[in-house]
Amino acid sequence: MKELIKELRTAALATAALAAIACCLYPLCVWGVAQLLFPHEAAGSLIIREGRMIGSKLIGQNFTGPGYFHPRPSAAGAGYDAAASGGSNLGPLSKKLLDEVGGRSAAYRRDNGLAPDNLVPADAVTASASGLDPHISPANAFLQAPRIAKVRGMSREAVEKKIRAHIESPDLLVLGEPRVNVLLLNISLSHGR
């Protein structure tokens, strides 16, 4: 019996020590290092303009006006709801997904003045896994450029120059694809930066 109590005590102490390390010390160390080395990113990469928080570089927003670049569709809650982040979980053979993509493709072509046989970038008609992706592909952005140039009274070349200035490289130059942050691009349209 003494051996059993000794083993139980050892197991309880090991569990408590690991819980303290994994649940308290490690998160506090990571938080402290993040606050010290990356304070902007650790605070959510918030974008402040004229004393007002207008968004985060990390979370997509639903821009619908014709003078703005439109983001990817969102499956998060009622759309871009960070509290309900997640994909639709519809598979590639799902009739519902095929109908949604077909409807989104038709709307994208209509909104951007494209012919019915024009190819539409996948990111223009499918939601990301989180439903909060703040980026679109450069191809998606360039297809939206004529609409935005017309609505804003800008030349197409000026809009395309802004797109090129906002193309981000893949992470570590190999992870992912080139992308454009919709919020930052729309801010540059509105504020000339």
N, C-alpha and C positions, 0 to 999 in steps of 0.2 A: 504494500500500500504506500509506503514511504517513497518507493521508486516512482510510482504513478503520480503522486503529488509533485515530486521533483520534476518530472517530465512535463506535467501540466503547467507548472510555474515557469519553466524554461520556455515553453511554447507561448505562454501568455506574454512574457517579457519580450520575446522576439517579435511577436505580433505588434505589441505596443511600440517598440522601437522602430520597426519598419513603417508603421502607420504614421508615426511622428515625422520620420524622414520623408516619406512619399507624399504625405498629405499636408505637411506644414513647412519643413525646412526647404525641400526642393522647390516648391512653388514660390516661396518667399525669395529664394536666391534668384530664380529665373526672373521674377518680377523686378527685383532690385537691379539686376544687370540690364534688363530691358529699359528701365527708367533712366539708368545712367548712360547707356550707350545709344539707345534709340528712343528718346522721349516722345517724339512726334508719332512714330509708328505705334509705340506702346499705348498712346492715348487714343488710338483708333484712326490715325491718319486723317483727322478732321480738317476740313477746308473752311476757313473763316474769311469772309469778305465784308468789309465795312462794319466790323464788329458783330457780325451775325454768322452763325454756323449754317452753311448751306449744304453740307453733305460730307461724305467720307470717300476717299479714293478707293476704298475697299468694298463698298456696297453700292450696287446698282440702284438707279432711280428711274422712274417711269417718265421719260420725256415724250410727249405726244404731239406737241405743236409742230406745224410744218417747217418752221424755221430752226428746228433743232435736230441734231442727230438722235435717232431712236435707238434704244438699247436692245439687247436680246429680250425675247419674251421671258416672263417669269412664272414659275409654278409655285412660288412661295406665298402661301396664304392667298390673299386677294391681290397679290402682285407686289413684289419687292418688300415683303413683310419680313424683316430680320428675325422676328419672334417665331415665324413659321417657315424657316429656311428648309428647303428640300426640293427634290425633283418630283416629277409626276409619277415616276415608277412605271410608266407605260413602255412596253417593249416595242421593238421595231415592227412587229406584226400586228400590233394593236390597231383596230379599226378607228378607235377614238383618236389615237395619235395621228394616224394617217389623215383623218378628216381635219384635225387641228392644223397640221402642217400644210395641207392643201389650202385651207382658208387663209392661213397666214401668208402663204406664197402669193395667192391672188391679191390680197390686200397690199403686200409689199410691192408687187409689180404696179398696182394701181397708184399707190401713194408716190412712187418714184418714177412714174411715166415709162415703165419698161414694157416691152412687147411680151405677149403671152408665152413665147418660147424662150425668153431670157432665163438663164440659170440664176437662181437665187442662192446666196451663200447659206450654208446650213445654220450658221449662228444667227441668221436673221429670222428663222422660223422655228427654232428649237430652243427650249429653255436649258440652262446649265444645270448641273447636278445640285447646286445650292439654291438656284433660283435667284441669286443675288449677284451674279457676275457683272462687274462694272465695265467689262471690256467687250468690244466687237472686233471682228477681223478688219484689216485694212480694206479688203475687197468689199465688205459690207459698207464701210464708211465712204469709199469712192463711189459706190452706186447711189448713195444718198446725196452726194455733193451737188448734182444739178438742181435738185429740189430746193436745197438750202440756199444755193446761190441765187436762184430765181426769187424766192420769198424775201431774202435779205437784201436784194439789189446789189449783190456782189458778183464779181466775175467767178466763173467756175475755177479758174486757175488759182485765185486767191483762196478759195475754200480748200482746194486740193493741197495748196501749200501748207495750210493749217493742219490738214490731216497728216501730211508727211512729217511735220514738226512734232506731232504727238504720237507717232508710231513708237512703241516700246519693243525692245528686243526680247527674245526668249530669256527666261531666267538662267543665269550662268551661261548664256549664249547657246544652250542646248535643250533646255527644258521648256516645252510648250512651243507656241507659235508666236510670231509677231502679232501685236495687238494694239488697240487704241482705247484709251480710257474715255468713255462717253462724257462723263461729268467734266473732266478737264478740257476736253475738246469744246464742249458747249460753253464753258466759262470763257474760253479764248474767243469764241464767236461774240459773246455778249460784252466782254470787257476788253477785247482787242489785245489780249496777252497770249 
